[in-house]
Amino acid sequence: GSIIGVSNFISNYWKKYAENSNLIIKTVYSAVDKERFCSVLSDDEKSILREKYNISKNDFVYIYCGRINSQKGPLEMYRAFKMLNYDGIKLLIVGESDKKNSVACDYYKKLMKESKGDFRVIFTGYIDNTDLFQYYQIANVQMIPTMTEEAAGLVAIEGMLSGLPIIAA
């Protein structure tokens, strides 16, 4: 008898379909662990994590966090990134493919194929949310290339809490 939306966008979407019903529609906003994402790594901790991914101290790092699928847009983001013809930049892609029966989606495979050999692109795979703040700490800018309407993207909140400027579609 009720619907809980994670944003006004979602709640308003459902209100259109529930106009003539007795459904109760409420918004309960998504939340992020503010203390975790406001944490600051020491310079040594940042250096260790950067070294793990072959990121130099002087590299400018763009970060994408999320699922790797067509709705989120990382392939289109990579195509724009590769037009930046600089060696001193890296694109850190944090996340993994949508999977069906443990097989990566075709979109993910296409991204992997197109970026193969580009030493500036780094795939971390899945990173647990408890460790994610560390990856934001080694980045300079967050990329959010979502190709569809976003209900309430937590990655934007995480990035902002981490002090990152955001480039979003």
C-alpha positions in Angstrom: 0.0 0.0 0.0 3.0 2.4 -0.1 6.0 3.3 -2.1 9.3 4.7 -0.7 11.4 6.7 -3.1 15.0 7.5 -2.6 14.6 11.0 -4.1 11.8 13.4 -5.0 12.6 12.5 -8.6 11.6 8.9 -8.0 8.6 9.7 -5.7 7.2 12.2 -8.2 7.6 9.6 -11.0 5.5 7.1 -9.0 2.9 9.7 -8.1 2.0 10.0 -11.8 1.1 6.4 -11.9 -0.6 6.3 -8.5 -2.9 9.3 -9.0 -6.1 7.4 -8.7 -5.0 5.0 -6.0 -4.7 4.9 -2.3 -1.0 4.4 -2.4 1.1 6.4 0.1 4.3 7.7 -1.5 7.1 9.0 0.8 10.6 10.1 0.1 13.4 8.7 2.3 16.7 10.1 1.0 19.7 7.9 0.4 22.6 8.4 2.8 26.3 8.2 2.7 28.7 7.7 5.7 29.9 11.3 6.0 32.7 10.5 8.4 34.2 7.9 6.1 34.1 10.0 2.9 35.3 13.1 4.7 38.3 11.1 6.0 41.7 12.2 4.7 44.5 9.9 3.9 48.1 10.8 4.8 50.5 11.6 2.0 52.2 8.2 2.6 48.9 6.4 2.4 48.1 8.2 -0.9 51.5 7.3 -2.3 51.1 3.7 -1.5 47.7 3.4 -3.2 48.9 5.4 -6.2 52.0 3.2 -6.5 49.7 0.1 -6.5 48.1 1.4 -9.7 51.2 2.9 -11.3 50.0 6.5 -10.8 52.8 9.0 -10.3 52.8 11.7 -7.8 52.4 14.3 -10.5 49.6 12.5 -12.5 46.2 14.2 -12.7 43.6 11.5 -11.9 40.0 11.4 -13.2 37.9 8.8 -11.3 34.8 7.0 -12.3 33.0 4.9 -9.7 30.1 2.7 -10.6 28.8 -0.2 -12.6 30.2 -0.6 -16.1 27.2 -0.6 -18.3 25.6 1.4 -21.0 23.3 3.4 -18.6 26.2 4.7 -16.6 28.2 5.7 -19.7 31.9 4.9 -19.0 32.6 3.9 -22.6 31.4 7.3 -23.8 33.5 8.9 -21.0 36.6 7.0 -22.1 36.1 8.1 -25.7 36.1 11.7 -24.5 39.0 11.1 -22.2 41.2 9.6 -25.0 40.9 12.9 -26.9 42.9 14.5 -24.1 46.3 13.9 -25.6 48.4 14.2 -22.4 50.7 11.6 -20.8 50.3 13.1 -17.3 46.7 12.1 -16.8 45.0 8.9 -15.6 41.5 7.6 -15.7 40.8 5.4 -12.7 37.7 3.2 -13.3 36.4 1.8 -10.1 33.7 -0.8 -10.5 32.8 -3.9 -12.5 30.5 -5.1 -15.2 27.0 -6.0 -14.9 27.1 -9.7 -15.1 24.8 -12.4 -16.3 25.6 -15.9 -15.2 29.1 -14.6 -14.1 29.9 -13.4 -17.6 30.7 -9.7 -18.2 28.3 -7.7 -20.3 29.1 -6.9 -24.0 29.4 -3.2 -23.1 32.1 -3.9 -20.6 34.0 -6.0 -23.1 33.8 -3.2 -25.6 35.2 -0.7 -23.1 38.0 -3.1 -22.3 38.8 -3.6 -26.0 38.8 0.1 -26.9 41.0 1.0 -23.9 43.4 -1.9 -24.3 46.9 -0.6 -24.6 46.1 2.9 -23.2 48.5 3.1 -20.2 46.5 6.0 -18.8 43.4 3.9 -18.0 43.3 1.8 -14.9 40.6 -0.7 -14.0 40.4 -1.6 -10.3 37.4 -3.9 -10.4 35.0 -4.0 -7.5 36.1 -2.0 -4.5 34.1 -2.5 -1.2 32.3 0.7 -0.1 34.3 0.6 3.2 37.5 1.2 1.1 36.1 3.4 -1.6 36.9 6.7 0.1 40.6 6.0 -0.3 40.2 5.9 -4.1 38.5 9.3 -4.1 41.4 10.6 -2.0 43.9 9.9 -4.8 41.8 11.5 -7.5 41.6 15.1 -8.7 38.2 15.1 -10.5 35.2 12.8 -10.4 33.5 11.8 -13.7 29.8 10.9 -13.7 28.8 10.2 -17.3 25.4 8.8 -16.7 23.4 8.4 -19.9 19.9 8.1 -18.3 18.1 10.2 -15.7 19.6 9.5 -12.3 17.3 9.0 -9.4 19.8 9.8 -6.6 23.3 8.9 -7.4 25.3 8.3 -4.3 28.6 8.6 -6.1 28.1 12.3 -6.5 27.6 12.7 -2.8 30.6 10.6 -2.0 32.7 12.6 -4.4 31.6 15.9 -3.0 32.2 14.7 0.6 35.7 13.7 -0.6 36.3 17.3 -1.8 36.3 16.4 -5.5 35.1 18.7 -8.3 32.6 16.7 -10.4 32.0 16.6 -14.1 28.6 15.1 -14.7 26.4 14.4 -17.7 
